[in-house]
Amino acid sequence: MSYDQPPPPPQYGAPQPYGYGSQPPKNSVMAISALVLGIIGVIPCFWGCFIFSGAGVVLGKLGQKEIRESQGAKKGEGQAKWGFILGIVGLVLGVLYWILFATGAIDITYEGNFGS
């Protein structure tokens, strides 16, 4: 390839390298949201873990799909994947907690001496 010839045109559907006149790939909002909700879902909040973890699972899968279909315009597939994984872990921990609570293995009684 000589320096006086222009580079070949990009193939259709191939991700464009960003350079002069093009935009860098943007982070997927769904991927970031999936990761945040997945992290919150793992924190033992027990009722809320189903809501946050479930949302992390759904947004993780939607974020992965959005990134794949963007053809390089969006990034954050790792964030979406970890949001999905942490969402699954949060759901499993929540189910395990409620099974242990229902069988009596975990007893939640708050008895304290509050000023008497």
N, C-alpha and C positions, 0 to 999 in steps of 0.2 A: 504494500500500500504506500503510495507516495503522498507527500504532504499537500500537493496541489489538488487532490481529489477530495470531494466531500465524503463523509462517512456514509455507509449504506443506510437506507431508510429502515427504521425499526419495524419488526414484524408485527402484524396485527395481534393484539391481545397480550403482547409481551410487556412486562413492566418497564416503564420508561425510567432511565437513569436521570436523576434530576441534575440540572446544571443551569446554564444561562437560559432564562425565560421560562423555566418550569418550577413548580412548587414541590417542596419536600413532602414526603408522606406524612399525614397527620395521624395522631393517636385516635384510636376508636374510643368513643365515649362509652359504648357498651362494654368494651373490654375493661376499661378502668372501673366502671361501675360494678362489673362482675367481680373483679378482684377485691374491691372495698367491701361489697356485700358478703363475699365468701369469707373474708377475714372476720367481719363482725359476726357471721353465722357460727364460726368456730368458738368464739367466746361464749362461755356457758351462760346463756340467758334463758335457756330451756324452752319457753314458749316462743320467744322471738326467733330462736334459732331456725325454726321451721320456715318462718317468713323470709328472713335474711338469706338463709342457705338455699331455699328454693329459688329465690330471685337470683342468687349468684349462679345457680345451675342454669337457669333459663337464659340469663344474659350472657353467660359464658358461651353457650352454644350459639346464640344469635350473633354474638361478637365475632366468633370464629368464622361463621358463615359470611358476615358482612366484610370481614377482612379478605377472605378468599375471593369474594366476588368483586372487590374494589380494584383488582389487578394492579396492586402496588401503590394505590393512592392512600391507603390507610395501613397503619401498623399497630402492633400490640397483640399479636396472636398468643404470645407467651402469657400475657396478662389475662387474656380470656381463658386460656387453658387452666391456669392456676385458680382463677375464680371458679371455674367449673369443678375442679378437684377439691378445693376447700369447701365449696357448697355441698358436695357429696359427703365429705368428712363431717361437716356440721350436721347434716341430716342423720347420718349414722349415729353420731354422738347423742343427738336429741332423742332418737328412737331408743337407743340403749339406756339412756337416763330414765325415760318414762317406763320402760320395761322393769328396770330395777326398782323404781318408785312403786309401781303397781304390785310387784311381788313382795314388797316390804323390806327389801335389802337396803333401801335408803329411806331414812325417816327424817322428815322435815318438821320439826316442832321447835318453835321459837318460844322458849320460856326464859324469862329473865326477871331480874329484880330491878324494876324501873322505879326507883324512888320510894319504895316502901320499907 
